[in-house]
Amino acid sequence: MSRAKSIHAAEAALFRALAHPVRLQILDILSEGEVCVCHIQAVLRQRQAYVSQHLMALRSAGLVASRKHGLRVYYQISEPHMQTMLGEARQVALARGSAALPGAGLTLRPNHCKCPRCVENGESVS
């Protein structure tokens, strides 16, 4: 395979990993820093299995990294250029006439989250 074809294959794999709205929402959540899976679940209001499936795709693509602390698994963005690239993609989407910002309505600090980050910061009210 030529070098040009191999870079294009790598780019295609990256875009396949990003080609789901929930994965983009997860990256939005992680753009604020490392969070546990239960926080991502609370923000997305989705079951753990569904969230884990998308996290596995992002992890397989090398876009996120995880660490385990006790019973909790924490995720963070592992590719430093990801936020810049997603910001540029958002600008292109908006310029093409998207009705709303991707992720609009996503509450990154849900009041029903019982993860350590939200509880320690007094952000959880239930």
Secondary structure as GFF3:
##gff-version 3
##sequence-region A 1 126
A	DSSP	alpha_helix	3	18	.	.	.	ID=ss1
A	DSSP	alpha_helix	21	30	.	.	.	ID=ss2
A	DSSP	beta_strand	35	36	.	.	.	ID=ss3
A	DSSP	alpha_helix	37	44	.	.	.	ID=ss4
A	DSSP	alpha_helix	48	60	.	.	.	ID=ss5
A	DSSP	beta_strand	64	69	.	.	.	ID=ss6
A	DSSP	beta_strand	72	77	.	.	.	ID=ss7
A	DSSP	alpha_helix	82	95	.	.	.	ID=ss8
A	DSSP	alpha_helix	116	120	.	.	.	ID=ss9
###
